[in-house]
Every structure is written in structure tokens, then in C-alpha cells.
């Protein structure tokens, strides 16, 4: 689907469960994702099954594994994810970087590549990133990706900034 200077993406397989679980069971990773709670093995399996279903309905959507091109290590995952925010449909650029790879520029690298891919290949007029208030790392990534805050909403009981690629004048 997509490669960057340091990363390549591929679909998850059943064999990738343990890596996904290592992220979903990590409190630091999950602090700003979903309801902010870790997921058990059963919940993680359900997440993986949702991804498989999404791949079937739209092969370019769903989180894809991020793999280092030099070491073949699993870095995290990223991709396009349909979201319904206040009864409006959006396509989210989402990214999770495994904790041991934080602060190395991977999130910015993949977010920028996804934006270009979304605009050029998928012809998306707007993409968003959902960033929980207080998540300065992801806010910085969204801003480096040319996004601005469209609005703030409440999701899963948390305040979330909706960053958008669509720049409005006002």
C-alpha cells in the first residue's frame, strides 16, 4: 500500500496478535486511545477481527502494521479509519507508535505520507486526526501534518480535538 523512507505498511494477520496485544495492554499506549483503558486479550482479538472486516470492505482502510525497512521490527500501526463525529462522517489518519519507538519521528513520517496518499490516491477532500486534550505528542504530529483544530468534542467521556486537513478561513 504505502512506504516511506524508513517504514512500510502491511495488513495485520492473525500472527500479529501478540504485537497488537503488547500495545493494547500497555497503559501508556492506551492513555489517549478509546476510553483510555487497556484491553484484555478478548478485546484485542475483537479489535483485530474488526480490522480484518475493514480490509475486506475497503482494502485501503484500517490500521496497517508499521515495519522498519532496515530492521523489520514492528514499530506500531497507522492508517485510515472511518469515524462518525456529531453525525458527520470523516476519515481519520490514525497512528499508534509502540512506546519504545516514541520521539523518533515515526508518527510524523507516516502521518504525512498518509495525508499525501489520501489526497492523491483516494481523492479524499478532508481527513482528520482525533487527539485527546493533553496528548501533546499527537497534537504536534497533527500540526506538523498541516492540520488545524476544527472543533473539540467529547468521545468516550474524554475531550478530543478534531484536527482537520481542511483549512477554513474565518
N, C-alpha and C positions, 0 to 999 in steps of 0.2 A: 504494500500500500504506500508506504512513505519511509524515506530515510533522511537523516540529517547528517551533518559532518561526523558526529560521534555515535548516533543512535539509529537503530532500525526498529520498525514496529512489526509485530505479527499477532495474529489472533491467539487468544488463550486456547489451550487444550486441557483435557482432564488431568494430564500430567503436571500442569502448572498450579494445581490446587494448593500445595504446601506453600508456595511463594505468596499466592494471594492471601492465604490464611496468616502468614507471617506479618503481612501488612494490616489486615483487618483485626488482628488480635493485639496490635501494638497501640497502647493508649496515646502515645504522642502522635502517631499517624492519624488516628481516628478523631482526635480532638476537634477538628474543623470539618469533619465529613459526616453526612447524615445527621443523626441525632447526637453525635459526639461520643457515642458509646462504642466499645469494641464489639466485635461479632464473634459468636462461637462457630464451631465447625459446621453446624447445620445451617446457620445463617449465611456463612461464607459459601457453602455449596449452592444455596439458593441464588446468591449473587452471581456465581459462575454460570448457573443454568440460565439466568436472565441474559447474560452476555451471549451465550450460545444461541438463544432465541433471537436476539437482536441481530447477530451475524446473519442469520437465515433471512430475516425480513429486510435488512439493509446492510449489505456487506461492509460498507464504509463506516458504519456507526458502531458504537460500543467501545469500551476501553480495550486497547491493544497493549500487549506487553512491550515495554521499552527494553531493548537489549543493547548493551555496549558492543559496538562494532569491533573493538580491539580485543576485549576480554571475553565476550559472550556472556557476561554476567547480566542477570536480570536487575534492572535499575528501578523499575516501577511500572506504571501503566498510564496511558493517556489516550484520548480520542474524543469523538463527537458523541454527545448524549442528548437525546430529546428531553426537554423539560417543559412542564406546564407551570407557568408563574402567573398568578392572578388571572387565570382563564385565557392566557396568551401562550401560544406555542413558540418555543425557542429551541435553538440548537446550541448546546453548551460545549465549549472547549474545556475539557476536564483533564486534570493531571494529578497523579499521586507519585511522588518520588520516595522510594524507600529511605528510611531515616539515615542509613549510613552513607547516602549519596547527596544529602542536603548540602546546600551552599556551594554547589559545583556548576551551576548554570544549566543543569539539565531541563528544569521546568521551563525556563525561558526559551531555551533552544527548541523544545518540542512544541510549546505553545505558539511560537512564531511560525513554525513550519505548518502546524495545523491550520492556522489562520490563512496562510497562503493557499494551502491545499483546498480549504473550504471555499475560498473566494474563486480560485481559478478552476478547480476540477469539479466541485459540487455546485458551483454557482450560487452560493449562499450569500444573500444580501446583508445578513446580520448574524453574528454569533455572540454568545455571552460567555462569561465565566462567573460562577457563583462563588463569592468569597465571604466567609464568615467574618463579621466585625471582630477585629483583634488579630486576624491572621495576616500580619504584615508581609510575610514572605509571599503568599499568593497574591496579595494586593500589588506588591511590587512587580510580580510576573505579569499580571494583567495590564498594568500601566506600561511596562516595557513592550508589551504586545500591542500598544496603541489603543488600548481600551480606556473608556471613561465610565464613571458610575452613572448608570441610567436611573436607578432607584434603589431604595432599601426596602426589603420585605422581611417577613417572618416566615421561616421554614423550620419545621421540626422544633418549634419553640425557641429558635435562635434568630438573631438579627443577621441578615445576609445582604451584602451589597451585590447588586446585579451590574456587573461591568459589561459594557457593550462595545462592539466594533463600530456601531452606527453613531457617528458624531452628529449631535443635534446643535443647531445654532439657536440661541435664545437670549 
